[in-house]
């Protein structure tokens, strides 16, 4: 029987639930596209109260004589299979709203993430208690275009129909889980890749499921392939019909090495199975396991021990040692906890010390882990960038507020590509004086070896990272020295030699007065020239004239990506004295192995990070420099604003700018480029797009090529209009039979791109090719692939597993085998090289990979959910790839 006190508490609880529900519904009624973030913040402040009070109501219904605190009762449902979502939701809300008020954008994202839990609460209250709550919750869902909505509805219908179980499981890493909602039911779009050490974002696939799969660890998945009717075709989709947690045994064994414990964990061992089931049932990380209350932890360790004949489980031994390190704040605590949150084999390997590195503490950890160990929110583990969400879930941020501030300053600088960030952007840390106090604590706590570069500076009302400001100063100082120097190589740019370009048959005729003027002043009183220019204005043509005038000198052409390097190689006259390489290859190559170059050309400078530019300048020796780019095209991944700033620092004796477009003769295209580039307040970009019929809905027309020289560009890899789906859609139009290797399908005549698999050094990242033949054998597949480069017979002979089929003056056809792996082969890390798939299908490519290239026809695919992510620079880069035809599907 329920006593009066409990009944009163229940009445108060009902009142709180109704009050919270009404407040959320009222906030949602005021919702519109412009105030999403503001409404999200209001809702987020209420949702925790709603969840806690529903938890208390349910607890008292199940346990009327056992009172619990409203603040902690949600935790009690962690082991309740039907209600553990309440505990999970409580944990998420504790992390996201306990310490800081989130930004509007952050709150918006959190509500979308939490929507599925709010739906679960709504269903619980309706089914168990007959109460209708949060009746306006659907108003918060973003509007989908008709086609996307139809797509997800058809996927959901197939998920609801499938009942087949194949029992064909294998290991996969989950890279993203995106919920979608049909008729207030939750489904999931899952991005995944094979669970091996050779991870590559370009080999990821999309699958769908009704299961909320725990993504921290490697999982074993069962698939069912089916189709839906979309775009006028039967479009293939992949459904996940079952899943299990499946941490690779090698990941546990290699983690044990860090603890200096010898283990040989196997998939079939009973303690392994018990741990995997526990993680799935509780949705618990290994950090949660070592943080269990004393009694619960010991009981679970006993359960693990009891699965073994010796009554000593290897897994229990390493978990006990991990707990000891964590509970006693021993050296290695933070890196240990961070490893346990995801247990990724590549990450674990990278934290080991090499033969040249000292060990950290008494663990098998590199001394390079020490900065992260001491300041996990502002420094990174060895060779990796830590995930902020993972940090929140394994290392208490309350102890690291000043470090978190330093990290967020860096993130803002990184994402916004600027050095000075307004103090007001960090108001959730307190007022200006409180923020200055945190900065002083942070700077004073830094080890001397990280000062001053890692310090946070204050300039008026702005924060900045001292090292990033110093890097810009260093770049400008070094370029200033070059700009004030002279070179005898200027003699190669005399009027007579430049005039010879107008009549030479060896090179495209010089007929542009602006380029002629730039050539005459190229190195007149400087050893560096910065060339700015819009897309298609002839920057590469100008470089080619310089190269031709210096044909007897040693020259190096570098750019950030392989496609940009190959573009230079194609367009620069071959004189036998020119080398081409990526910037990464150049800066990582020992100086003694490099030639003494007379000229170094850096192309696509807008994509070059500040830190990389310093390394380039440190290795130029006595070479003269040409720095080329367009500040309106894609920016660097990382802080790279040096090229933009230099335009305002140096004068005309160093800087040249090309403005007249030559890439296209299509006036409508040129007008759109100009309008997009200048983007004034009264811009006519949309009008230009509509007027010239560039805008289209995606349909069967996408199959119809307007030119043999055509490319399809996508912004994202996932989603209906992502690269993975578009490639799959276009592959359907290839009439050849498909051959399967694991989760991938290939057909003769598929265009492909080689990736950074490490299998064949000759076949570098982003090298284009086409499948000429496929021989499907029982345990492996033979591919014959043509590539757009000429490979020498001697180089192919020394490449293990690569065979020469034929070659001509422009291309080479090579052959190699790809083995079919067996289920759970990846449990061990000794992957056979022949099982590595070194390429991916490439009917479409990402906009980022297209920079520097040009095509007769360009088709750009932009989804609703990516419109906000497509920046001005990315959109401008995409549309300026077209020489004649442009179609934008959105």
Secondary structure, 3 states (H helix, E strand, C coil): CCCHHHHHHHHHHHHHHHHHHHHHHHHHHCCCHHHHHHHHHHHHHHHHHHHHHHHHHHHHHHCCCCCCCCCCHHHHHHHCCCCHHHHHHHHHHHHHHCCCCCCHHHHHHHHHHHHHHHHHHHHHHHHHHCCCCCCCHHHHCCCCCHHHHHHHHHHHHHHHHCCCCCCCEEEEEEEEEEEEEECCEEEEEEEEEECCCCCCHHHCEEEEECCCCCCCCCEEEEEEEEEEEECCEEEEEEEEEEEEECCCHHHHHHHHHHCCCCCCCCCCCHHHHHHHHHHHHHCCCHHHHHCCCHHHHHHHHHHHHCCCCCCCCHHHHHHHHHHHHHHCCCCCHHHHHHHHCCCCHHHHHHHCCCCCCCECCCCCCEHHHHHHHHCCCCCCCCCCCCCHHHHHHHCCHHHCHHHHHHHHHHHHHHHHCCCCEEHHHHHHHCCHHHHHHHHHHHHHHCCHHHCCCCCEEEECCEEEEHHHHHHHHHHHHHHHHHHCCCCHHHHHHCHHHHHHCCCCCCCCCCCCHHHHHHHHCCCCCCCEEEEEECCCCCHHHHHHHHHHHCCCCCEEEEECCHHHHHHHHHHCCCCCCEEEEEHHHHHHCCHHHCCCCCEEEECCHHHCCHHHHHHHHHCCCCCEEEEEECCCCCCCCCCCCHHHHHHHHCCCCCEEEECCCCCCCCHHHHHHHHHHHHCCCCCCHHHHHHHCCCEECCCHHHHCCCCCCEEEEECCCCCCCCHHHHHHHHHCCCCCCCEEECCEEECCCCEEEECCCCCCCCCCCCCEEEEEEEEECCCEEEEEEEECCCCCHHHHHHCCCCEEEEECCCCEEEEEEEECCCCCHHHCCCCCHHHCCCEEECCEEEHHHHCCCCEEEEEEECCHHHCCCCCHHHHHHHHCCEEEEEEEEC
